[in-house]
Amino acid sequence: MTTIHRIINFSAGPAVMPVPVLEQIQRDMLALPAVGMSILEVSHRSKVFESILAKAEADVRALARVPANYKVLFLQGGASLQFSMVPMNLLGAGQAADYIDTGSWADKAVKEARKVGAVNIVATSKGENYSRIPAQSELRLTPGAAYVHMTANNTIEGTEFKDVPQVGDVPLVSDTSSDMFSRPIDVERHGLIYAGAQKNMGPAGVTLVIVREDLLLRSAEKKSTLPTMLNYAVHAENGSLYNTPPSFAVYALGLVIQWLLNQGGLEAVAAVNQRKAGKLYTEIDRTGFYRGTANRESRSLMNVTFRLASEELEKTFVKESTAAGLDGLKGHRAVGGMRASIYNAFPEEGVEALVSFMRDFEQKYG
Ligand SMILES: *Cc1c(COP(=O)(O)O)cnc(C)c1O
């Protein structure tokens, strides 16, 4: 047997997958048990795929305790297509939508929504380099808005909402691409939740959408004008099988959801994530050699962003950490510095390896 060497992968996305999931994919790649074909080769209209899809949906529902009046959809186009689909489906003629601007992805969502209709920015931390999440008291919500859009975790800046904002009767739409299933989520407080799978839930290619049924009526009214593939109601009525779904990605996502259930569910997963991020932030705060870029109260448990005294030292850090087998720590080009993405599947030993590298690096250059 050859030994397989896996590096410590801090990639922001596509990101590290749970090893048991990769092993199962590998085992099933020539033939799914009792099927005689791989997932890449079965028809999406077959009983085999139908049951894989049904199981993935049932497990998502169990994991996040999704209420019965919500549909679970498996779509394509990434979270970025949701930036357009959300306003195209939910924004009525003459209506406005509220957006909380907390980062680069939120800003992209705003730009796409503006192509569809009126947008109000109800709070922004742009002037502070998106280093914090605005408080509830800062939200200037519009009475009668079509929806309020938020970005639960800001992947690039390393901040996250600690509480779901209060938005009254207006449906809350949340982009959870980088924190979905990293902590319990109160689905009932949302109208629509969307997330690309490739950060916390599986491979690229599938986007999870959880939408309250009453909002689908807005989509149903737009059937004659909205392109069919962009209409939530069409996907819901067809059980995500209007056309060929990303069958491999749905299958792999299903395995990740099973793995999360086996970890003990979202409370258990959140406890591990708290511990992992806590170790890293403790090291960042220890001496002042490292500087966390997010305000403490807004710090993300998924994307830990920090800087060093100079860009030169940051370059050295990236170079030496990469050489030490710690891959993907260079921050997003929009903010610079370092970013350690430590999603659900990222192993705790990887965090410990980074902490130990950071200590050695400080000894050497501090
Ligand atoms: C990665 C990311 C996106 C974009 O996702 P795609 O699937 O590449 O379109 C959107 N929002 C957030 C919060 C992200 O982290």
The ligand as an SDF file (V2000), in Angstrom:
LIG
                    3D

 15 15  0  0  0  0  0  0  0  0999 V2000
  -17.6390   31.8530   -1.4720 C   0  0  0  0  0  0  0  0  0  0  0  0
  -18.7840   32.7350   -1.1460 C   0  0  0  0  0  0  0  0  0  0  0  0
  -19.7000   33.1660   -2.1300 C   0  0  0  0  0  0  0  0  0  0  0  0
  -19.5500   32.8100   -3.5780 C   0  0  0  0  0  0  0  0  0  0  0  0
  -19.7840   31.4720   -3.7690 O   0  0  0  0  0  0  0  0  0  0  0  0
  -19.7890   30.7970   -5.2230 P   0  0  0  0  0  0  0  0  0  0  0  0
  -20.3700   29.4700   -4.9240 O   0  0  0  0  0  0  0  0  0  0  0  0
  -18.3770   30.7700   -5.6790 O   0  0  0  0  0  0  0  0  0  0  0  0
  -20.6340   31.6170   -6.1070 O   0  0  0  0  0  0  0  0  0  0  0  0
  -20.7670   33.9290   -1.7280 C   0  0  0  0  0  0  0  0  0  0  0  0
  -20.9360   34.2840   -0.4430 N   0  0  0  0  0  0  0  0  0  0  0  0
  -20.0750   33.8970    0.5330 C   0  0  0  0  0  0  0  0  0  0  0  0
  -20.3240   34.3090    1.9410 C   0  0  0  0  0  0  0  0  0  0  0  0
  -18.9790   33.1200    0.1990 C   0  0  0  0  0  0  0  0  0  0  0  0
  -18.1180   32.7360    1.1510 O   0  0  0  0  0  0  0  0  0  0  0  0
  1  2  1  0
  2  3  1  0
  2 14  2  0
  3  4  1  0
  3 10  2  0
  4  5  1  0
  5  6  1  0
  6  7  2  0
  6  8  1  0
  6  9  1  0
 10 11  1  0
 11 12  2  0
 12 13  1  0
 12 14  1  0
 14 15  1  0
M  END
$$$$
